[in-house]
Amino acid sequence: MDDCIFCQIGQTQADTHLYSDERCFVIRDIAPSAPTHLLVIPRQHVTSLQAADPAQEVLLSHLITIAEQMARQEQVHQSGYRLVINQGRDAGQGVDHLHLHVLGGKQLPPLG
């Protein structure tokens, strides 16, 4: 989609990509909520989990796998990290393009 900021970023070979493959790319969040705050973004424009279909199950699994690899690369895998998908405006989804947040580098408050 031409007006989607994540689609635009994904079309570039920017130096800001920490990781990139044919299915997704990873960037640092511009407004981090933790010392490590990465975004794992699929290249395919999927607006949300609700919009995903069963054919995208492999893509969703890939995003989680890359998130784990990035947690290791950022060295937060042993102390702990959080994976977050904001689903809809009330949950804080600011861009209508599915993406996974990887948060770590400090003790995060418990959820629940």
C-alpha positions in Angstrom: 0.0 0.0 0.0 1.4 3.3 -1.1 0.3 5.2 2.0 1.5 2.7 4.6 4.7 3.9 6.3 5.8 0.3 7.1 5.4 -0.7 3.5 7.4 2.3 2.4 10.2 1.5 4.9 10.1 -2.2 3.7 10.7 -1.2 0.1 14.0 0.5 0.9 17.3 -1.2 1.7 17.8 1.3 4.6 20.7 1.2 6.9 18.1 1.2 9.7 17.1 -2.4 9.0 18.7 -4.6 11.7 17.5 -7.7 9.8 15.9 -8.2 6.4 14.7 -11.2 4.4 12.1 -11.8 1.8 9.3 -12.0 4.4 10.1 -9.4 7.0 12.4 -6.8 8.3 13.4 -5.4 11.7 13.9 -1.8 12.8 14.3 0.0 16.1 11.1 1.8 17.4 11.5 5.5 17.0 9.7 6.0 20.4 11.1 3.2 22.5 9.3 1.9 25.6 12.4 0.0 26.7 16.2 0.1 26.1 15.6 -2.6 23.5 12.5 -1.9 21.5 12.4 -3.5 18.0 9.7 -3.9 15.5 9.4 -7.1 13.4 7.4 -6.1 10.3 6.1 -8.4 7.6 6.7 -7.2 4.0 3.3 -8.3 3.0 0.7 -5.7 4.0 -1.5 -7.4 6.6 -3.4 -4.7 8.6 -3.9 -6.8 11.8 -4.2 -10.3 13.3 -7.9 -10.1 12.5 -7.2 -9.5 8.9 -4.7 -12.5 8.7 -6.0 -15.7 7.1 -4.9 -19.3 7.6 -2.5 -19.0 4.6 -0.4 -16.5 6.6 0.2 -18.9 9.5 3.7 -19.6 8.2 4.4 -15.8 8.0 3.2 -15.3 11.6 5.4 -18.1 12.8 8.4 -16.6 10.9 7.9 -13.2 12.7 8.1 -14.9 16.1 11.2 -16.9 15.0 12.9 -13.7 13.9 11.9 -11.9 17.1 13.7 -14.6 19.1 16.8 -14.3 16.9 16.7 -10.5 17.4 16.4 -10.9 21.2 19.5 -13.0 21.1 21.3 -10.5 18.9 20.4 -7.7 21.3 21.4 -9.9 24.2 18.1 -9.7 26.1 17.2 -13.4 25.6 18.6 -14.5 29.0 17.3 -11.7 31.2 14.0 -11.8 29.5 12.0 -9.9 26.8 8.4 -9.3 25.9 6.7 -9.9 22.5 3.7 -7.6 21.9 1.2 -7.3 19.1 -1.2 -4.4 19.5 -4.5 -5.3 17.9 -6.7 -2.3 17.2 -6.8 1.3 18.3 -7.8 0.6 21.9 -4.7 -1.6 22.3 -2.5 1.1 20.9 -2.0 -0.1 17.3 -0.7 3.1 15.7 0.0 1.8 12.2 -2.5 -0.3 10.3 0.2 -2.9 9.4 0.7 -5.9 11.6 4.0 -5.8 13.5 5.6 -7.4 16.5 7.3 -5.4 19.3 10.3 -6.9 21.0 10.9 -5.2 24.3 13.7 -5.8 26.8 16.8 -4.5 28.5 15.0 -3.6 31.7 12.5 -5.2 34.1 9.1 -4.7 32.6 6.0 -4.3 34.7 3.9 -7.4 35.0 0.8 -7.6 32.9 -2.5 -8.7 34.2 
